């Protein structure tokens, strides 16, 4: 009898430990916030262990969101087996959204706000190497708004104003982390060039090719890339002054090799298809769109609707246009650690692997479809395994599209 009791207690101890570990795991990995559409409550179709008491939804509180009408929200508790509380989460209830899923190549031209500082170059003087700009407190990633009293918009303009200034101290008005900063630079006489120099490298524009993810008729916004455009030297988001989305064609493919990422080789074609509205962590967004046509009109899936398993990604490899290719969702991250690395996706389609070797540069923004819904977009490739990479949740991009639409309405009012 004692042996049976001991076995029962041992079993209960093991079960208690397992439950405790599961509670800790889900407390860390679940998001603090979720969004649901329609009258259905929060569910986790990929997990049979988690339940929510969505009777609480009946007591949801209506809130106003700019440009989006009225939605409601409530707090609920996620529990194991509907018994053991795991985590309190906030749930927003909104109307369902449909978008035109694209997977089309597009050209990007972006002009910075002011002129971007991308590096320093020491000035060789009779007394040794110095860097007046760095010594004055200018940092890589700063945007130069003014040189002296003159507003600047190009690197050439900055160079001319510095040359005209000569040896006198010169005031730089900068934008840094959203704040205005002033730095006074004392130019140094270069013994090599016999010119007064400040020792900075600057850039005023950038261009490239990517994949357009979707167009939202509801918000009048097109979205692409699934990640922001960063300067190659500073690795910071390029501050946007203006820009445009252009038509583009894929003319070649550089296939990925071991630890060498390939690329889609494209050229600009046709004219402007949208005004560049925003460059942010979740992608690039355009307004005043034209020329978008897609037969793939799909509802947007919320993150808890996505399951590990088969999916398809849409991308364009040649003049035949956007096609669907088989892939697999390997892992899903529900926590809020990243806005763009939300899933791990693996290419399984034989044709795509044969042509590209997996995920290549230029495929960022390629939309991913599962169970008839738009679930996300490719964002990054793994350097050590080009068949796999990260993807962003569709709802994260749609949320930013809504924000861009609201900003446009505010600017027009």
VODRENMAR-101710 format. One record per residue: x, y, z of N, C-alpha, C in turn; residue in three letters. Coordinates in steps of 0.2 Angstrom, whole numbers, padded with zeros to 4 digits, always signed. Layout:
REM VODRENMAR-101710
XYZXYZXYZALA/...
END
This chain:
REM VODRENMAR-101710
+0004-0006+0000+0000+0000+0000+0004+0006+0000UNK/+0010+0006+0004+0014+0012+0005+0017+0013-0002UNK/+0019+0007-0005+0022+0008-0012+0018+0011-0017UNK/+0011+0010-0017+0006+0013-0021+0006+0020-0020UNK/+0005+0022-0013+0004+0029-0012+0010+0033-0014UNK/+0016+0030-0013+0023+0033-0015+0023+0034-0022UNK/+0020+0029-0026+0020+0030-0034+0015+0035-0036UNK/+0010+0036-0032+0005+0041-0034+0007+0048-0032UNK/+0011+0049-0027+0014+0055-0025+0019+0057-0030UNK/+0023+0052-0032+0028+0053-0037+0026+0056-0044UNK/+0020+0052-0046+0017+0054-0052+0014+0061-0051UNK/+0011+0063-0046+0008+0069-0045+0014+0075-0045UNK/+0019+0073-0042+0025+0078-0042+0027+0079-0049UNK/+0028+0074-0053+0030+0074-0060+0025+0079-0064UNK/+0019+0077-0063+0013+0081-0066+0014+0088-0064UNK/+0014+0090-0058+0015+0096-0055+0020+0100-0058UNK/+0026+0097-0059+0032+0100-0061+0031+0101-0069UNK/+0028+0097-0072+0027+0098-0079+0022+0104-0081UNK/+0017+0104-0076+0012+0110-0077+0015+0116-0075UNK/+0020+0116-0070+0023+0122-0068+0028+0125-0074UNK/+0031+0120-0077+0036+0122-0083+0032+0124-0089UNK/+0026+0121-0090+0022+0124-0096+0019+0131-0094UNK/+0017+0132-0088+0015+0139-0086+0020+0144-0087UNK/+0026+0142-0085+0032+0147-0086+0034+0148-0093UNK/+0034+0142-0097+0035+0143-0104+0030+0147-0108UNK/+0024+0146-0107+0019+0150-0111+0018+0157-0108UNK/+0020+0158-0102+0020+0165-0099+0025+0169-0103UNK/+0031+0166-0105+0036+0170-0108+0035+0170-0116UNK/+0032+0165-0119+0032+0165-0126+0025+0168-0129UNK/+0020+0168-0125+0014+0171-0127+0014+0179-0127UNK/+0011+0182-0132+0011+0189-0133+0007+0192-0127UNK/+0008+0199-0126+0004+0202-0121-0003+0205-0124UNK/-0003+0205-0131-0009+0208-0134-0010+0203-0140UNK/-0017+0203-0142-0019+0199-0147-0025+0203-0151UNK/-0026+0202-0157-0032+0205-0160-0036+0199-0163UNK/-0043+0200-0163-0047+0195-0166-0052+0199-0170UNK/-0055+0196-0175-0060+0199-0180-0067+0195-0179UNK/-0072+0199-0180-0078+0197-0179-0080+0195-0172UNK/-0085+0191-0171-0088+0189-0165-0084+0183-0161UNK/-0080+0180-0165-0076+0175-0162-0071+0177-0157UNK/-0070+0173-0152-0065+0175-0146-0058+0173-0148UNK/-0054+0174-0143-0047+0172-0144-0046+0164-0144UNK/-0043+0162-0149-0042+0154-0149-0035+0153-0152UNK/-0032+0147-0150-0026+0145-0152-0027+0139-0156UNK/-0028+0139-0163-0029+0133-0166-0024+0128-0167UNK/-0017+0130-0166-0012+0126-0166-0010+0123-0159UNK/-0014+0125-0154-0012+0122-0148-0018+0120-0144UNK/-0018+0113-0142-0024+0111-0139-0024+0111-0132UNK/-0019+0114-0129-0018+0115-0122-0021+0122-0119UNK/-0021+0127-0123-0023+0134-0121-0030+0135-0123UNK/-0033+0138-0118-0040+0141-0118-0041+0148-0115UNK/-0046+0151-0118-0048+0158-0115-0055+0158-0113UNK/-0057+0161-0108-0064+0162-0106-0066+0169-0110UNK/-0069+0168-0116-0071+0174-0119-0078+0176-0118UNK/-0081+0173-0112-0087+0176-0110-0086+0184-0108UNK/-0079+0185-0106-0077+0192-0104-0078+0196-0110UNK/-0078+0194-0116-0078+0198-0122-0085+0202-0122UNK/-0090+0199-0119-0097+0202-0119-0096+0209-0115UNK/-0091+0209-0111-0091+0215-0107-0085+0220-0110UNK/-0084+0219-0116-0078+0223-0119-0080+0230-0120UNK/-0075+0234-0120-0076+0241-0119-0074+0244-0126UNK/-0079+0248-0129-0078+0251-0136-0073+0257-0135UNK/-0068+0257-0140-0063+0262-0140-0063+0265-0147UNK/-0061+0271-0148-0060+0274-0155-0053+0274-0157UNK/-0052+0272-0163-0045+0272-0166-0045+0277-0172UNK/-0040+0281-0172-0040+0286-0178-0040+0283-0185UNK/-0045+0285-0189-0046+0282-0195-0048+0275-0196UNK/-0051+0272-0191-0052+0265-0191-0059+0264-0188UNK/-0063+0269-0187-0070+0268-0184-0069+0265-0177UNK/-0074+0262-0174-0074+0260-0167-0073+0252-0167UNK/-0069+0251-0162-0067+0244-0161-0068+0243-0153UNK/-0067+0236-0151-0068+0235-0144-0062+0231-0141UNK/-0062+0231-0135-0056+0228-0132-0058+0225-0125UNK/-0054+0220-0123-0055+0217-0116-0049+0213-0114UNK/-0049+0212-0108-0043+0208-0105-0046+0201-0103UNK/-0042+0196-0104-0044+0189-0103-0038+0185-0100UNK/-0039+0180-0098-0034+0175-0095-0033+0169-0099UNK/-0027+0168-0102-0026+0162-0105-0024+0156-0100UNK/-0027+0150-0101-0026+0145-0096-0024+0138-0099UNK/-0021+0134-0095-0020+0127-0097-0026+0123-0096UNK/-0028+0120-0101-0034+0115-0100-0040+0119-0098UNK/-0040+0125-0098-0046+0129-0096-0046+0129-0088UNK/-0041+0127-0085-0041+0127-0077-0035+0131-0074UNK/-0029+0130-0077-0023+0133-0073-0021+0140-0077UNK/-0022+0145-0073-0021+0152-0077-0013+0152-0079UNK/-0012+0155-0085-0006+0156-0088-0004+0163-0088UNK/-0008+0167-0091-0006+0174-0092-0012+0178-0094UNK/-0012+0184-0092-0017+0189-0093-0015+0193-0100UNK/-0020+0193-0105-0018+0196-0111-0024+0201-0113UNK/-0022+0206-0117-0027+0211-0119-0029+0210-0126UNK/-0035+0209-0127-0038+0207-0134-0042+0213-0137UNK/-0040+0215-0143-0043+0220-0147-0048+0216-0152UNK/-0054+0218-0153-0059+0216-0157-0060+0221-0163UNK/-0059+0219-0169-0060+0224-0175-0063+0220-0180UNK/-0065+0224-0185-0068+0221-0191-0063+0217-0196UNK/-0065+0212-0199-0060+0209-0204-0057+0213-0209UNK/-0051+0212-0211-0048+0216-0216-0046+0211-0222UNK/-0047+0214-0228-0045+0210-0234-0040+0214-0238UNK/-0035+0211-0241-0030+0215-0245-0029+0212-0252UNK/-0026+0215-0256-0024+0212-0262-0017+0210-0261UNK/-0016+0203-0261-0009+0201-0260-0005+0201-0267UNK/+0001+0203-0267+0004+0205-0273+0010+0200-0275UNK/+0016+0201-0271+0022+0197-0273+0025+0200-0279UNK/+0025+0206-0281+0027+0209-0287+0034+0213-0285UNK/+0038+0213-0290+0045+0217-0289+0043+0225-0290UNK/+0046+0229-0286+0046+0236-0287+0052+0240-0285UNK/+0053+0245-0288+0059+0250-0287+0057+0255-0282UNK/+0063+0256-0278+0062+0261-0272+0067+0266-0273UNK/+0065+0272-0273+0070+0278-0273+0068+0282-0266UNK/+0073+0283-0262+0072+0287-0256+0077+0292-0255UNK/+0074+0298-0253+0078+0304-0252+0078+0306-0245UNK/+0084+0307-0242+0084+0308-0235+0081+0314-0232UNK/+0080+0315-0226+0078+0321-0223+0085+0324-0221UNK/+0086+0330-0225+0093+0333-0224+0098+0328-0228UNK/+0104+0328-0225+0109+0324-0228+0112+0320-0222UNK/+0112+0313-0224+0114+0308-0219+0122+0308-0218UNK/+0124+0308-0212+0131+0307-0210+0132+0299-0210UNK/+0137+0297-0214+0138+0289-0215+0145+0287-0212UNK/+0149+0292-0211+0156+0290-0209+0160+0296-0208UNK/+0167+0295-0206+0172+0300-0205+0178+0298-0208UNK/+0182+0303-0211+0188+0303-0214+0193+0308-0211UNK/+0198+0305-0207+0203+0310-0204+0206+0314-0209UNK/+0207+0320-0207+0211+0325-0211+0218+0325-0209UNK/+0223+0324-0214+0230+0324-0212+0232+0332-0212UNK/+0235+0334-0207+0237+0341-0206+0244+0340-0204UNK/+0247+0346-0204+0254+0347-0202+0256+0344-0195UNK/+0251+0345-0191+0251+0343-0184+0249+0335-0183UNK/+0247+0332-0188+0245+0325-0188+0237+0324-0190UNK/+0235+0318-0189+0228+0317-0192+0223+0319-0186UNK/+0218+0323-0189+0212+0325-0184+0206+0324-0188UNK/+0200+0324-0184+0194+0324-0187+0189+0329-0184UNK/+0189+0335-0187+0185+0341-0184+0177+0339-0183UNK/+0174+0335-0187+0167+0334-0186+0166+0329-0180UNK/+0170+0324-0180+0169+0320-0174+0171+0323-0167UNK/+0176+0327-0168+0178+0331-0162+0173+0336-0159UNK/+0169+0338-0164+0163+0343-0162+0157+0339-0160UNK/+0157+0333-0160+0151+0329-0157+0146+0326-0163UNK/+0148+0327-0169+0144+0324-0174+0144+0317-0174UNK/+0139+0313-0175+0139+0306-0175+0137+0303-0181UNK/+0139+0297-0183+0136+0293-0188+0129+0292-0187UNK/+0125+0293-0192+0118+0292-0192+0114+0299-0191UNK/+0118+0304-0189+0115+0311-0189+0112+0313-0196UNK/+0107+0317-0196+0105+0320-0202+0107+0328-0202UNK/+0110+0330-0207+0112+0337-0207+0107+0341-0210UNK/+0104+0346-0206+0098+0350-0209+0100+0356-0212UNK/+0105+0359-0208+0108+0366-0210+0116+0366-0210UNK/+0119+0369-0214+0126+0371-0213+0126+0379-0213UNK/+0128+0381-0207+0127+0388-0206+0120+0390-0206UNK/+0118+0395-0210+0111+0397-0210+0107+0394-0216UNK/+0110+0389-0220+0108+0387-0226+0105+0380-0225UNK/+0099+0379-0227+0096+0372-0227+0099+0368-0233UNK/+0101+0361-0231+0104+0357-0236+0100+0351-0238UNK/+0100+0349-0244+0097+0343-0247+0101+0338-0251UNK/+0107+0340-0252+0112+0335-0255+0119+0336-0252UNK/+0122+0330-0254+0129+0330-0252+0134+0335-0255UNK/+0132+0336-0261+0136+0341-0265+0135+0348-0262UNK/+0129+0350-0260+0128+0356-0257+0132+0357-0250UNK/+0132+0352-0246+0136+0352-0240+0143+0353-0242UNK/+0146+0350-0247+0153+0350-0249+0154+0358-0251UNK/+0150+0360-0255+0151+0367-0257+0151+0372-0252UNK/+0146+0372-0247+0146+0376-0241+0152+0376-0237UNK/+0155+0370-0236+0161+0369-0232+0166+0372-0235UNK/+0167+0371-0242+0173+0374-0246+0172+0382-0245UNK/+0166+0385-0246+0165+0392-0246+0167+0395-0239UNK/+0165+0391-0234+0166+0394-0227+0174+0395-0226UNK/+0178+0391-0228+0185+0391-0227+0187+0389-0220UNK/+0191+0393-0216+0194+0391-0210+0189+0393-0204UNK/+0184+0397-0205+0180+0399-0200+0176+0394-0196UNK/+0175+0394-0190+0170+0389-0187+0164+0389-0190UNK/+0161+0383-0191+0155+0383-0195+0149+0378-0191UNK/+0143+0381-0191+0138+0378-0187+0134+0373-0191UNK/+0133+0367-0188+0129+0362-0191+0123+0361-0187UNK/+0117+0361-0190+0111+0360-0187+0109+0352-0189UNK/+0108+0348-0184+0108+0341-0185+0101+0338-0182UNK/+0099+0333-0185+0093+0329-0182+0096+0323-0179UNK/+0095+0321-0173+0097+0315-0170+0092+0312-0165UNK/+0089+0306-0167+0084+0303-0163+0078+0307-0162UNK/+0076+0311-0167+0070+0315-0167+0071+0322-0163UNK/+0077+0323-0161+0079+0330-0158+0084+0334-0162UNK/+0083+0341-0162+0088+0345-0165+0094+0346-0161UNK/+0100+0345-0164+0106+0346-0161+0110+0351-0165UNK/+0114+0355-0161+0119+0360-0165+0126+0358-0163UNK/+0130+0358-0168+0137+0356-0167+0141+0362-0171UNK/+0146+0364-0168+0151+0369-0171+0157+0366-0172UNK/+0159+0366-0179+0165+0362-0181+0170+0367-0183UNK/+0176+0366-0181+0182+0370-0183+0186+0366-0189UNK/+0185+0368-0195+0189+0365-0200+0196+0364-0199UNK/+0199+0359-0202+0206+0358-0202+0209+0359-0209UNK/+0215+0362-0210+0219+0363-0216+0222+0356-0218UNK/+0220+0353-0223+0223+0347-0226+0230+0348-0229UNK/+0235+0345-0227+0241+0346-0230+0242+0342-0236UNK/+0237+0337-0238+0237+0334-0244+0234+0338-0250UNK/+0228+0341-0248+0224+0344-0253+0224+0352-0252UNK/+0227+0354-0247+0228+0362-0246+0221+0365-0246UNK/+0216+0361-0243+0209+0364-0242+0207+0363-0234UNK/+0202+0367-0233+0199+0367-0226+0194+0362-0226UNK/+0195+0356-0222+0190+0351-0222+0187+0349-0215UNK/+0181+0346-0215+0178+0344-0209+0179+0336-0207UNK/+0180+0332-0212+0181+0325-0211+0175+0321-0211UNK/+0169+0323-0214+0163+0319-0214+0162+0316-0221UNK/+0159+0310-0221+0156+0307-0227+0148+0307-0226UNK/+0145+0309-0232+0138+0310-0231+0134+0307-0237UNK/+0128+0306-0237+0124+0303-0242+0117+0306-0242UNK/+0114+0307-0248+0107+0310-0248+0102+0306-0251UNK/+0103+0300-0254+0098+0296-0257+0100+0289-0257UNK/+0095+0285-0259+0096+0278-0259+0091+0275-0264UNK/+0093+0269-0267+0088+0266-0272+0089+0258-0272UNK/+0084+0255-0274+0085+0247-0274+0079+0244-0277UNK/+0079+0237-0277+0073+0233-0279+0071+0229-0273UNK/+0064+0228-0272+0062+0223-0267+0055+0220-0270UNK/+0052+0217-0265+0045+0214-0267+0039+0218-0263UNK/+0034+0220-0267+0029+0223-0264+0024+0218-0262UNK/+0022+0218-0255+0018+0213-0252+0011+0213-0253UNK/+0008+0219-0252+0000+0220-0252-0002+0227-0253UNK/-0008+0227-0256-0011+0234-0256-0018+0233-0253UNK/-0019+0238-0248-0025+0238-0244-0030+0243-0247UNK/-0035+0241-0251-0040+0246-0253-0044+0250-0247UNK/-0044+0247-0242-0048+0250-0236-0044+0256-0234UNK/-0037+0256-0234-0033+0261-0231-0029+0265-0237UNK/-0030+0262-0243-0027+0266-0249-0019+0266-0248UNK/-0016+0260-0245-0009+0260-0244-0006+0254-0247UNK/+0000+0254-0250+0004+0248-0252+0009+0247-0247UNK/+0011+0241-0246+0016+0239-0241+0021+0234-0244UNK/+0028+0235-0243+0033+0230-0246+0039+0229-0241UNK/+0043+0225-0243+0049+0223-0239+0048+0219-0233UNK/+0044+0221-0228+0043+0218-0222+0048+0220-0217UNK/+0053+0224-0219+0058+0227-0215+0060+0234-0217UNK/+0063+0238-0213+0064+0245-0215+0071+0245-0220UNK/+0072+0251-0223+0078+0252-0227+0083+0255-0222UNK/+0088+0252-0221+0094+0255-0217+0100+0257-0221UNK/+0103+0262-0219+0109+0264-0223+0115+0258-0222UNK/+0118+0257-0227+0123+0251-0227+0129+0253-0223UNK/+0130+0259-0222+0136+0261-0217+0134+0262-0210UNK/+0128+0265-0209+0126+0267-0202+0122+0261-0199UNK/+0119+0257-0203+0114+0252-0201+0108+0254-0197UNK/+0107+0261-0198+0101+0264-0195+0096+0265-0201UNK/+0089+0266-0199+0084+0267-0204+0086+0274-0207UNK/+0085+0274-0213+0086+0280-0217+0080+0285-0216UNK/+0081+0291-0213+0076+0296-0212+0073+0298-0219UNK/+0066+0297-0219+0063+0299-0226+0061+0306-0226UNK/+0063+0309-0232+0061+0316-0233+0055+0315-0239UNK/+0057+0311-0244+0053+0310-0250+0055+0304-0253UNK/+0051+0302-0258+0053+0296-0262+0047+0293-0266UNK/+0049+0288-0269+0043+0285-0274+0044+0277-0275UNK/+0039+0274-0276+0039+0267-0278+0038+0267-0286UNK/+0042+0263-0289+0042+0263-0296+0041+0256-0299UNK/+0039+0255-0305+0038+0248-0308+0045+0245-0309UNK/+0045+0239-0309+0052+0235-0309+0051+0229-0313UNK/+0056+0226-0316+0056+0220-0319+0062+0216-0317UNK/+0061+0209-0316+0067+0205-0314+0070+0202-0320UNK/+0076+0203-0321+0080+0202-0327+0085+0196-0326UNK/+0086+0194-0320+0091+0189-0319+0091+0186-0312UNK/+0094+0181-0310+0094+0178-0304+0101+0176-0302UNK/+0104+0178-0297+0110+0175-0294+0108+0170-0289UNK/+0110+0164-0290+0107+0159-0285+0112+0159-0279UNK/+0108+0157-0273+0112+0157-0267+0117+0151-0267UNK/+0122+0151-0264+0127+0146-0263+0128+0145-0256UNK/+0133+0141-0254+0134+0139-0247+0137+0146-0244UNK/+0133+0149-0239+0135+0154-0235+0136+0161-0239UNK/+0133+0161-0245+0133+0166-0250+0126+0168-0252UNK/+0123+0173-0250+0116+0174-0252+0115+0177-0259UNK/+0111+0174-0263+0110+0176-0269+0105+0182-0270UNK/+0103+0184-0276+0099+0190-0277+0095+0190-0283UNK/+0089+0193-0283+0085+0194-0289+0088+0201-0292UNK/+0090+0200-0298+0093+0206-0302+0087+0209-0306UNK/+0086+0216-0304+0080+0219-0307+0082+0226-0310UNK/+0078+0229-0314+0079+0235-0317+0072+0239-0316UNK/+0073+0246-0315+0067+0250-0315+0063+0250-0322UNK/+0057+0250-0322+0053+0250-0328+0047+0254-0327UNK/+0044+0257-0332+0038+0261-0331+0039+0267-0326UNK/+0034+0270-0324+0034+0276-0320+0032+0274-0313UNK/+0031+0280-0309+0029+0279-0302+0023+0276-0301UNK/+0023+0271-0296+0016+0268-0294+0014+0270-0287UNK/+0018+0274-0284+0015+0276-0277+0020+0281-0274UNK/+0018+0286-0270+0022+0290-0267+0024+0287-0260UNK/+0031+0288-0259+0034+0285-0253+0031+0288-0247UNK/+0028+0285-0242+0025+0288-0237+0029+0287-0230UNK/+0032+0281-0229+0035+0279-0223+0040+0274-0224UNK/+0046+0274-0220+0051+0269-0220+0051+0268-0212UNK/+0050+0262-0210+0050+0260-0203+0052+0253-0202UNK/+0052+0251-0196+0055+0244-0195+0051+0238-0198UNK/+0044+0239-0199+0040+0234-0202+0040+0234-0210UNK/+0043+0239-0213+0043+0239-0220+0043+0246-0223UNK/+0041+0247-0229+0040+0253-0233+0033+0254-0235UNK/+0030+0260-0235+0023+0261-0236+0022+0266-0241UNK/+0018+0265-0246+0016+0270-0251+0009+0272-0251UNK/+0008+0278-0253+0001+0281-0254+0000+0283-0261UNK/-0006+0286-0263-0008+0288-0269-0006+0283-0275UNK/-0008+0277-0273-0006+0271-0277-0010+0270-0284UNK/-0006+0268-0289-0009+0266-0295-0006+0260-0299UNK/-0010+0257-0303-0008+0251-0307-0007+0245-0303UNK/-0010+0244-0297-0010+0238-0294-0016+0234-0296UNK/-0015+0227-0298-0020+0223-0300-0018+0216-0297UNK/-0023+0213-0293-0021+0206-0291-0028+0202-0290UNK/-0028+0196-0293-0033+0192-0292-0033+0189-0285UNK/-0028+0189-0281-0027+0186-0275-0030+0191-0269UNK/-0036+0192-0268-0039+0196-0263-0041+0191-0257UNK/-0037+0193-0251-0038+0188-0246-0039+0191-0239UNK/-0042+0188-0235-0042+0190-0228-0035+0190-0224UNK/-0034+0195-0220-0028+0195-0216-0029+0190-0210UNK/-0024+0186-0209-0024+0181-0203-0021+0185-0197UNK/-0024+0184-0191-0021+0186-0185-0015+0181-0183UNK/-0011+0183-0179-0005+0178-0177-0007+0172-0174UNK/-0012+0172-0170-0014+0166-0167-0018+0161-0171UNK/-0019+0163-0177-0022+0159-0182-0017+0155-0186UNK/-0011+0157-0186-0006+0154-0190-0003+0147-0187UNK/-0002+0142-0191+0000+0136-0188+0006+0133-0191UNK/+0010+0129-0187+0016+0126-0190+0014+0121-0195UNK/+0017+0122-0201+0015+0117-0206+0016+0120-0213UNK/+0012+0117-0218+0012+0119-0225+0010+0126-0226UNK/+0013+0130-0231+0010+0136-0233+0013+0137-0240UNK/+0012+0143-0243+0015+0145-0249+0017+0152-0249UNK/+0022+0154-0253+0025+0161-0253+0024+0163-0261UNK/+0023+0169-0261+0021+0172-0268+0027+0177-0270UNK/+0030+0175-0275+0036+0180-0278+0036+0180-0285UNK/+0040+0184-0288+0041+0185-0295+0048+0184-0297UNK/+0050+0179-0301+0056+0177-0303+0058+0179-0310UNK/+0053+0180-0314+0054+0182-0321+0048+0186-0324UNK/+0048+0186-0331+0042+0190-0334+0036+0187-0334UNK/+0035+0180-0331+0029+0177-0331+0025+0179-0325UNK/+0028+0184-0321+0024+0187-0315+0024+0183-0309UNK/+0020+0185-0304+0020+0182-0297+0017+0175-0297UNK/+0021+0170-0294+0018+0163-0294+0019+0161-0286UNK/+0015+0156-0285+0015+0153-0278+0020+0147-0278UNK/+0024+0147-0272+0029+0142-0271+0028+0139-0265UNK/+0029+0132-0264+0027+0129-0258+0033+0130-0252UNK/+0031+0131-0246+0035+0132-0241+0032+0129-0235UNK/+0036+0130-0229+0033+0127-0223+0035+0132-0217UNK/+0030+0133-0213+0031+0137-0207+0034+0133-0202UNK/+0040+0134-0200+0044+0129-0195+0043+0131-0188UNK/+0042+0138-0186+0042+0140-0180+0038+0147-0179UNK/+0034+0148-0174+0031+0154-0173+0032+0157-0167UNK/+0034+0164-0167+0036+0167-0160+0030+0172-0159UNK/+0026+0170-0153+0020+0174-0151+0022+0180-0147UNK/+0028+0180-0144+0030+0185-0139+0032+0191-0143UNK/+0033+0197-0140+0034+0203-0143+0041+0206-0143UNK/+0046+0201-0143+0053+0203-0144+0055+0206-0150UNK/+0051+0204-0156+0053+0207-0162+0047+0209-0166UNK/+0047+0214-0170+0041+0216-0174+0042+0213-0181UNK/+0047+0210-0183+0048+0208-0189+0051+0200-0190UNK/+0054+0198-0185+0056+0191-0185+0051+0187-0181UNK/+0045+0186-0184+0040+0183-0180+0039+0175-0182UNK/+0041+0173-0187+0041+0166-0189+0047+0164-0193UNK/+0049+0157-0193+0054+0154-0197+0050+0151-0202UNK/+0052+0152-0209+0049+0149-0215+0055+0145-0218UNK/+0053+0140-0221+0058+0136-0225+0055+0134-0232UNK/+0059+0136-0237+0057+0134-0244+0057+0127-0245UNK/+0052+0124-0248+0052+0117-0249+0050+0116-0257UNK/+0049+0121-0260+0047+0120-0267+0053+0118-0272UNK/+0053+0113-0275+0058+0111-0279+0060+0116-0285UNK/+0055+0119-0288+0057+0123-0293+0060+0130-0291UNK/+0058+0132-0285+0061+0138-0282+0068+0137-0280UNK/+0069+0131-0277+0075+0129-0274+0080+0128-0280UNK/+0078+0126-0286+0082+0125-0291+0084+0131-0295UNK/+0079+0136-0294+0081+0143-0298+0085+0148-0293UNK/+0083+0147-0287+0086+0153-0282+0091+0150-0277UNK/+0090+0143-0275+0093+0141-0270+0090+0142-0263UNK/+0084+0145-0263+0080+0146-0257+0078+0154-0257UNK/+0079+0157-0252+0078+0164-0251+0084+0168-0253UNK/+0082+0173-0257+0088+0178-0260+0086+0185-0259UNK/+0091+0189-0259+0090+0197-0259+0085+0199-0264UNK/+0080+0203-0262+0075+0205-0267+0069+0202-0266UNK/+0069+0196-0262+0063+0192-0261+0059+0195-0254UNK/+0063+0199-0250+0060+0202-0244+0053+0206-0246UNK/+0048+0204-0242+0042+0206-0244+0037+0201-0247UNK/+0040+0196-0250+0036+0191-0253+0031+0188-0248UNK/+0024+0189-0250+0019+0187-0245+0018+0179-0244UNK/+0016+0177-0239+0015+0170-0237+0008+0169-0236UNK/+0005+0163-0238-0002+0162-0238-0003+0155-0235UNK/-0008+0155-0230-0009+0148-0227-0017+0148-0226UNK/-0020+0142-0228-0027+0141-0227-0031+0147-0230UNK/-0029+0149-0236-0033+0154-0239-0033+0161-0236UNK/-0028+0162-0231-0027+0169-0228-0020+0171-0229UNK/-0019+0178-0229-0012+0181-0229-0010+0181-0222UNK/-0004+0178-0221-0002+0177-0214+0005+0181-0213UNK/+0008+0183-0218+0015+0187-0217+0019+0188-0223UNK/+0025+0189-0222+0030+0191-0228+0037+0189-0226UNK/+0041+0186-0231+0048+0185-0230+0052+0191-0228UNK/+0056+0191-0223+0060+0197-0221+0068+0196-0222UNK/+0070+0190-0220+0077+0189-0219+0079+0182-0221UNK/+0085+0181-0224+0087+0174-0225+0093+0172-0220UNK/+0093+0166-0219+0098+0163-0214+0105+0163-0219UNK/+0110+0166-0217+0116+0165-0221+0119+0158-0221UNK/+0118+0154-0216+0121+0148-0216+0116+0142-0219UNK/+0110+0145-0220+0105+0140-0223+0100+0144-0228UNK/+0102+0145-0234+0098+0150-0238+0091+0147-0240UNK/+0089+0141-0238+0082+0138-0239+0078+0141-0234UNK/+0080+0144-0228+0076+0146-0223+0077+0154-0221UNK/+0073+0157-0217+0073+0163-0215+0068+0165-0211UNK/+0068+0172-0209+0062+0175-0205+0057+0178-0209UNK/+0051+0178-0206+0045+0181-0209+0042+0186-0203UNK/+0038+0191-0206+0034+0195-0201+0027+0193-0202UNK/+0023+0194-0196+0016+0193-0196+0013+0198-0200UNK/+0008+0196-0204+0004+0201-0208+0001+0206-0204UNK/-0002+0205-0198-0005+0210-0194-0001+0215-0192UNK/+0006+0214-0192+0010+0219-0190+0011+0225-0196UNK/+0011+0222-0202+0012+0226-0208+0005+0230-0209UNK/+0000+0227-0208-0007+0230-0209-0008+0235-0203UNK/-0006+0234-0197-0006+0239-0192-0003+0246-0194UNK/+0003+0245-0197+0007+0251-0199+0003+0254-0205UNK/+0000+0250-0210-0003+0253-0215-0009+0257-0213UNK/-0012+0255-0208-0018+0259-0205-0015+0265-0202UNK/-0009+0265-0198-0006+0271-0196-0005+0276-0201UNK/-0002+0274-0207+0000+0278-0212-0006+0281-0215UNK/-0012+0277-0216-0018+0280-0218-0021+0286-0213UNK/-0020+0284-0207-0022+0289-0202-0018+0296-0202UNK/-0012+0295-0203-0007+0301-0204-0009+0305-0210UNK/-0011+0301-0215-0013+0305-0222-0019+0309-0220UNK/-0024+0306-0217-0030+0309-0215-0029+0315-0211UNK/-0025+0315-0206-0023+0320-0201-0020+0326-0205UNK/-0015+0324-0210-0012+0329-0214-0016+0333-0218UNK/-0022+0329-0221-0026+0333-0225-0032+0337-0222UNK/-0033+0336-0215-0038+0339-0212-0035+0346-0209UNK/
END
